[in-house]
Amino acid sequence: MNKQVFFFFISILLSTNVLFSQRNLGTNLRFGQNESGSFTSRDSLNTGEINVTLSGKTKYTDYKVFSHKRDTTYIDTTLNIKKEYRFNFLRKDLFEFLPFHNQGQTLNNLGYNFNAINRLPDIGFTAKQVSYLEVEDIKYYEVPTPTSEILYRTGLEQGQVLDALFTLNFSKRLNVSLSYKGIRSLGAYRRALVSNGNFRGTFHYRTKKNQYQIRGHLTTQDFFHQENGGLTPSALENFKNEDPNFETRARLDVNLNGTETQFDGNRVYLEHSYKLLASKDTINNKDFSNLKIGHIFNNENKTYDFIQSTLTPDFFGTSNSSLPRNSKVANKITNNELNLEFNSKYVLGKFKAKTNITHYSYSYDTILNSKSNIDKLKLEGKAISFGADWNAKIKNFQLNADASITPGSGRLSGNYLKGEAVYAKDSVFSAKGTLLISSKSPNFNTLLHQSEYDNYNWQNDNFSNVNTRDLGFNFASKWLNASLNFTNIDNYTYFDEDSQPKQFSGQITYLKVKASREFTYKKFALNNTLMYQNVSSGSSVFRVPEFVTRNTLYYADYWFKGKPMLVNIGITFKYFTKYNANTYDPLLSEFKIQNNEQIGFPTFDVFFNAQVRRTRLYLKIDNATSSFSKKNYFSAPNYPYRDFVIRFGLVWNWFI
């Protein structure tokens, strides 16, 4: 969607929001939910609950946020250490990732998570999809008055980040929201410009007695990146040797000029259900049992375009042409799900049977390289899958299961099973065990890829499904949070040193243990997170650092008379042990293995954050010690991590 259209909609809604307010909200409202679910002034020091002054009939629990799985939280306006970790362009804790120097660029992996695998293969080009919002990332809202949130953050050298949300309820049962996140950042090195955009529009509606419910969203996302291929060998030496002539990083030479990538995606998602039968529990006035029929429609299109104004055979290898052309590939997946849901005490909860009909198409417009052995332009087909969901609660136990199977021998054939059992002891602690078993095709760009460069053409009709088994345990309490995951992978698919897709003939065996604990003393706190990883089989193609640690020492207190401002001031130390980190291939927008360079280094980040009413202010110094430390910090081979830089930002909520 055109960005001007989005801001036109925002201006209309802002100019008319008073008409749609259902209730009056007091000017002294201050609320938010911490990570444990209680409402406190600051989570980390836990000094007591906020005194909430409300005018009219609204309260903080009226401002609801619903996840894709219909879990409910509330709009959070508090300030705590977890907000510091999530104040980035992704708005996620990046503990298990190593960002590139410019925000909005890709991320290298310090750890892997296999407990949320998609059922279907994707287009690939995964380095361009770190900012891509999937179906599970979209949130829905229910608010008594028009509500908005603005996130702003400065860019690197030039540019900024803006994430704007506006949502309102036209009635108690109908909500609409519009959101747009835009990033434009120049970067400190040559040819490192990033320009990303994520538009989201959502709605959900239910009839008076909840007999019919419908929700849906529209997303339009675009990611434009200049690609520089990292530093040249001579520039790399100048960087490591701290040549004073190159303290301005734009003076360092890079491998690629006139090279760009464009990744676009749009999605239409619609989910609705109708309650056919229902009977009430007259004592609790709740549904004793019900029978629902439902339908889910999901249509998603993605395109990837590698653009060059001049060919670079010295970097990518020989080419069959002297004139560059765009190597554009498109992927389309349309999925329709029909389901029947039954809720009763006789099945101990909710049971849903489902059938999915999926059509896919992955295609190029023409043969790009006449020297290649590729004889097809398109991968396409359809498949039918069958599955079921089960959710039940037995005393303090919550049981969830999700399973599906796609029979046949096509590229979508496979199976998926995920189960979890959660035990919660009031607010004291919770424990969760998870099991995931998945078999699915590798991403499409490993099966078919074209390029004018001879080494980047393949057609792999003999690749097998990737089989993943993950067993996980999680424990959460006010004393300690810990998790353990044990993963086995057969037919692990990766890109080798020559940028060729390969499947590992052995088995990947991967263990990850992570623990976090915070210690407090008066107005000071020490927040610690430690991760241990071990690859006992398959370490030749699956690389992770053995240890990753993050330790934050900070001060938190209210300042000034009447306590109008809460401040968090601290320093964060992060370190990971050396390992053969994957290197980045800009033509594929994928990471590939390498055996020539190990990466591992410490960083110190200093921050000053403050909260005034419903506004949170963030001031941060990234890599504060880089001016006098050894120049060994890299996000990937040939790609230096960011130098000393000061960033400013804020998050501002309005409840009109």
N, C-alpha and C positions, 0 to 999 in steps of 0.2 A: 504494500500500500504506500502511496505517496505520503511523505512525511508531512507535507503541508495540509493534507486532508485530515490527518490525525489532530494536528493543532487547531484546525478549524472546528472539529467536533468538541475539543476541550474548551475552546472559547465559548461555544454555544452553551455547553453544560454549565460552565462556571457562571455565565451571565443569568442563568435561569434556576440556579440551585436552590434559591430560597423558596421557590414555588413547590419544590418537591420535599422539603423538610417535613417530617412527620411529628417531630417533637423538638422542644427547646433544650439546648445543652448549656449547662452552666459554664461560665468562663474560667472557673477554678478547677475544671476536670483534669485530673492527672491519673493515668492508669496504664497498666501494661502487665504482661505475664512473663515471669521468668522461666528458666528452663525446667524447673521442677514442677511448674504448674501453679505455684502460689504467687501472690501479687505483693512484691516487696520493693523497697526503695532502691536497693542494689543487691543483686543476687549474691555477689561474691563475698560480701561481708555479712549479709543476712542480719541486719540490725533491726529488723522489724518491718511491719507493714506500713504502706503509704496511707496517710489520712486522706481519704477521698471525699471531696465536697461536691455534691451533685445538686443541680438545679433542674426542676422538672421531673420527668419520669425515667430518664435514661440512666444506665449504669454501664460499667465497662464490659460486662458480659453480653450486652446488646450488640457490640461491634464484633461480629463473628467472621472468621476466616475458615473456609472449607478446603481441604486438600482434595486431590483426585479420588482418594479412597474414602472421602467424606469424614475424615478426622476433623475435629473442630478445635480451633484455638481462637485467640482474640488479638486484635490489633495491639501491637506491643510498642509502647513509647518509653520504655525504661532504658537506662544506660548500664551496661555491665561489660565484663571482659569478653564475653562471647560476641557482643556487638562489635568490639574492636577487631576480633578475628574475622568477622564477616563483612567488614567495611572494605569491599573491593568491587570490581566491576561485575563479578559473578554473584556477589552477596552470599557467599558460601565460605565455610572454613576451609582454607587451602593447606591444611597441615600435611596432607599426603601428596602434595603437588609442588612442583618447582616452576614458578612463572618465568616467562621470558621478560626481557627488560622493559618492554612497553606494555602497559595495560591494554587488554583487548586482544593481545597476541595469544598464542597457544600456551599450553602447560606441558611440562615433562612430568613423568610419574615417579614419585617416591614410594608409592604403594598402590595396590590394586584391590578393587572391590568387586566380587563376583556374586553378591547376593541380590542383584537387581538386574538380571539379564533379560533383554527383550526377547519376545517369542519369535520374531521375524528378523531375517538379515536386513542390513541397512546398505545404503549406497557406499558407505566408507568415507575416505578422506577425513578421518576422525580428528585430525589436528585442527580442522576448521569448525568443528562442532562442539568445542568446549563451551561456547556461549549459546548454543542452540537450545531452545526450550522445548522439551518433549511434552507429550500429553500429561505425564505425571507431574510436570513442573507448574502447570497452570492452576491458579487459585481462584476460588469463587468467594463471594462476600454476601453478608447480610448486615445492613447498617440502618439504624433508625433515622439518621440525618445524613445528608451528603458528606462524604469523607474523602480526603485526598492525602497523598503523601508525595513529597519531593525529595529525591536524593541528588545531591550535586557533589562532584569531586573534580579537582583540577587534573588536567592531563600532564603529559611529559613533554617539556619544551613548549608545545602549543597544543591547545585543545582542552576538552573537558568530557565528563561523564554526566548524563542526566537521566534519571529514572523517575518517571512521573506516573502516578496512579490517581484516577478519579472514579469513585463508585457511589451509587445511590440506589435506594429502593423506591420505585414508583408506587409500590404498595408493600405491605408486610410480606407478600408472597412472591414479588417480582423484583429482582436485582439486576442491574446492568453495571459493568465496569469497563473502563478503557485505560490501557497502560501503554507506555512507550519508553523504551530504554535506548538511548543513543550514546555512542562513544566515538569520539574523533580525537586521536592523539598522534602527534607527529613522531615522537620518539627521539632519542639522543643520537642514534646512529643513522647513517644514510639509508634511504629506501626502507624505512620501518613504519610508514604511515599506516594507521588502523582506522577504519571507519565502519562501525557496526550499527545495526538497528534491529530492535525487537519490538514489534507491535502486537498487542494482545487485546482482544475484545471478548468479554464473557457475558453470559446471562444465565439465570436459572429461575424457574417458575414452578409453583405447585398450586394445585387447587385447594379449596378451603379445607377439605377433609383429607388432603394428601392422596386422593385417589389417582390423580395423574400428576406426574412430575417430569420436567424436561430441563435440561441444561446443555450448554454448548459453548464453543469458543472458536474464534478465528485468529490465526496468527499469520503474520507476514514478517519474515526475517531475512536480513541481508548482511553479508560479511565481506568487506573489501579490504584486502591486505596487499601492501607492497612487499615483495620478497627480495631480500638482499643476499641470501645464500650464506650468511655469516661473513666473518672477516677473512681476508686473503692471508696467506702464510706470512707475508712481510708485515701486514697490519697486526696480525696476531702477536708477532714478536714485539712490535712497538707497544702493544697493550701490556703484555706480560712484563716487559722491561721498564715500564713506567716512563717512557720517553716524554719529557715535558712538552714537546711540540705537538703531542696528540692528546693533551688533557681535554681539549674540545673533541668529543668523540666523533663528530661529523667529519673530521679530517681523516679518519681511518678509512682505508679502501675496503670495499666489499666485493663479493664474488659476482653479483648479478646487478645489472642495470636494465631498466625497462621491462621488468618482470612483475606481474601482478596475478593475484588469484581472486576470484569472485565466487562465493558460495551463497546461494539463495534457497529459501524454503518457504512454502506456505501450506497451511493446513486448515481444513474445515472439520470440526468435530461436533457431533450431535448425539446425545444420549437421552432417551425418554422411556418411561415405564407406565403401565396402567394396572391398577389393582383390580383383579377380576373378582376375588372373593376375600372377605374379611370377617372375622368374629372378634368380639371384644372380651377382655377380661374385666368383668364389671367391678371387681374389687379395686384393681389398680388403674382401670380405665385405659389400658394399653391393648395393643393388638395381641390377641391370643394366638391367632394364626392368620396368615394371608397368602394369597396366590397372586403373583404379579407376572405379567408378560412384558418383556422389554426389547428394545432395539438400540444398537449403537452403530453409528456411521462415522467412518474416519477416512478422509481422503487427503493424502499428503503428497506433495511434489517437492523434489529437491533437484537442484542443478549445481554442477561444479564446472568452472571455466578457468583454465590455465592460459594466461595471456602474455605474449612476449612481443616486443617491438623489434628485437634483434635476437637471432639465435646465438646460443652459447655452447658450442660443441666441446670446448675445453672443460666445461663443468658437468654437463649432462651426457657427454659422449657424442658420437657421430649422428648426423641427421641425413635424411634422404632428400632434403629440400634446402634451398638457399633462402627461401622466404617463409617466415613463420606464419602459422595459422592458429586460431584458437582451437584448443582441444576440449570442446564442451560436451559434457555427458549429463543426461537427465534420468531421473528415477521417479517413478510414480507407483504408489501403493494405495489401493482402495480396499477397505475392509468393512464388511457388514456382519454384525453379530446379532443373532436372535437368541434370547434367553428366557428361561422360565424360572422364577424364584419362588421358593416355598419357605415360609417361616412358621415354625411350630415347636412346641416343647418336645414333640416326639422325635424330632431330629436334633434336639438340643441346640437349636439356634436357627440359622439361615442357611438354606441350601439352594444353589443356583446351577441349573444345567444350561449349557451354551453351545451354540454352533456358529462357527466363523467361516465366511466365504471371502477369500482374499484373491485379488488380481494384482499382478505386479508387472512392471515394465522398466527395464534398464537399457538405455539405448544411446548410440552415437548417430550423427547425421550421415557420415560418410567414412570410408576407409582413409585414415590419415597417413599411413606409411605403407607404400607399395612393396617394401622389402619384407614386411611381416607375413606370418602365416595365418593371420586372422581371416576367417571366412564368414564371420557374422557381425552384424551391427547391433543386434538386440538380444537381450535375455528377457523372455516374457513367459507368462503362464498364469495358472490359477490353482487354487487348492482349497480343500474343505477340511476344517479341523473340528474336533469335538472335545468338550471339556466340562469342568464343573468347579464351583467354588463352595467352600463350607466355612462358616463362621459360627462359633459357639462359645458360650461362657458358662463355666461350671465352677461355682463358688469363686475362689480367687484366681482361677485359671481362665485364660483366653486362648482359644484354639482357632487357628486359621489355616486353610489349605486352598491351593489353587493348582489345577492340573489341566493339561490339554495335550492332545495328540493329533498330528497331521499325518495320516497314512499316505502311502505311495512312495514313489522314487524320485519325485521332482525336487527342485531346489528349495521349496518351502517345507518339505517333509521333515519331521522331527517330533520331539516331545518335550514337555515342560512340566515339572512338578516342584512346587514350593510349599513347604509346611512350616508352621511356627507355633510354639507353645510359650505363653507368657504367664508368669506367676507374679502377682503384685501383692505385697503386704502393706496395705494402707499406703502411706506416703513414706514408709521407712526404707523399703528397697523393692526392686523388681528384678526378675531374672527371665531371660528369654533364650530359647534354643531354636535354631533354624536349620532347615535342610533344603537344599536346592539341587535338582537334577535336571540338566538341560542338554538337548541335542538339537543343533541347528546349523544351517549352512553358514560358511564364512561370508563376510561382506562382499557385495557384488564387485567392487573394484579389485578384489583379489582373483576373481574369476575371469573378468574381461576388462582390459585396459588398452587404450590406444594413445599414441603420441607420435609426433614427427621424429623424435629421438629413437634410434633403433633399439636401445636397451629397455625401453619402457612400453613394450608391446607384448601382451600375453593373452592366451585363451586357455583357461584351466578347466576342462570338462571333467577331470578325474579327481578333483578335490573332494574329500569326505567331510561329513558333518563334524563340527567341533563339539566334543562331549565334555561337559563340565559337571563336577560334583563338588558342592560346597557345604561344609558342616560348620555352623557357627554357634557361639555362646556369648551372651551379653549379660552383664551385671551392672546395675545402677543403684547408687545410694548416695546419701549426703557425705559419706566417708570416702567412697572410691567408685569410679566408673571404669569398667574393664571389658574387653572383648577379645575373643579368640576365634580365628577362622582357619580351617584346614581345607585346602582346595586341591583337587586332582583334575587335570585337563588332558584329554586325548586329542590328537590331531590339532594341536595348538598352531594357529596360523599367524605368521609374522613376515616381516620384510627383512631379507638378509643384507649383507654389506653391499651387494650390488643392486639393491633396491628391487629385488625379485621376490614375489610372494612365495613362501614355502610353508609346508606343513611338517611339524616336528614328528619324527617317527616314534619317539619314545613318549613317556608320560611326564607331564609337569606336576611336581609335588611341592606345594607352597604353603607355608605356615606363617600366619601373621598374628601377633599378640600386641594389643594396645591397652594402655592404662593411663588414667588421668586422676589427679588429686590436687586439691587446693588447700593450702595452709594459711590461716589468718592469725594476725596478732594486732589487736586494736584497729588502727586505720590502715594497716598494711596487709598485703596478701601476696602469696607466691603460688602461682598456677603452673602446674607441671603436666606435660603429656609426653609419654615415652612409647615408642613403637619398636618391636623386635620382629625381624623377618628372616626366614630361612627357606632357601630353595634346595631341597635335598636331591631333587632329580630334575634335570632340564635347565640347569643354570647357564648352559652355553647359549641359550636363546631367550631365557626369561631372567631379566636382571633387575634387582632391587638392592638398595643399601641395607646393610644388616641392622643398623640402628638409626633411628630418627628421634630427635628430642626437641622439645620447645618448652622454654621456661620463662615465665613472665613475672617480674617483681613490680608491684604497683601500689600506689597510694590512692585511697578513695575517701572522700569526705565532702560534707556540705560547706560551702563558703558563704561569707557575708551574713549580716543580721537577717533573721527570718528564714535562713537557709534557702535562698532562691536558686542556688546553683550547686549541682552535684558534679564533682570533678573526679576523673581517673587519670593519674599521671604515672607512667611506668616505662619499663624497658623490656623488650622481648629478645631472648636469645634462642636461635634455632641452629641446629647442626645435624648433618647426616654424614655417615661414614662413606668413604670413597667406594665407588663402584663404576663399572663400565656402562654409564648412562647411554640410553639410545640417542642417536643423532637424528636431526630433522632433515627430511627431504622436501624441498619446497615445490617440486613438480607434482609429487604425489599427495602433498599435505598429510604425510604420515611420518611416524618415527620408525627408524630401522636400527638394527643392531650394529655395533662397532666394537672393535677390540684394541683400539690404539690409544685411547685416553680415558683416564679415570677422573671422576668429578666427585668432590666432597668438600664442603667448606662451612664455616660458621658465619652467621650474620647477626647484627644487633640493630633492632628497630626501636626508636624512641617515640612515645606518643603522649599527647595531652588532649584528653577528651572532656567535654563538659555537657551537662544537660540543664537547660533553662526551660521550665515548663515542659512543653511537648516538642522542643527542639534539641537535637543532639549535634554538637559541634566536634569535629575531628581534625586534629593537627598531628601529622606523622612525619618522622624522618626515617626514610628507608636506608638500610645498609649504612648506618651512621659512622662506622669505623673504616669505611672503604678508602678514605683519603690517606690513611697511613698503614693500611693492612696490605698483605701480599695480594697481587692481582691474579688470584687463582679461582675467582668466582665465575662460574659459567652455568647457564641454564641447559646447554647442550654443547657438544664440541663445536668450536668456532663461534658460538653465540654467547657473549658475555652477559652476565646478570647485571642488574642496574647498579649504578654508582650512587653515591650520596645524593639524595633528592628530598625535598620537602613537599609534602602534599597537604592540601586543605580540603575539607568537605563538610557537609552537614546533611542531616535528615530532618525533615520538618513535616509534622502532621497537622491537618486542620479538621476539626469536627464542627461543621457549620450548623 
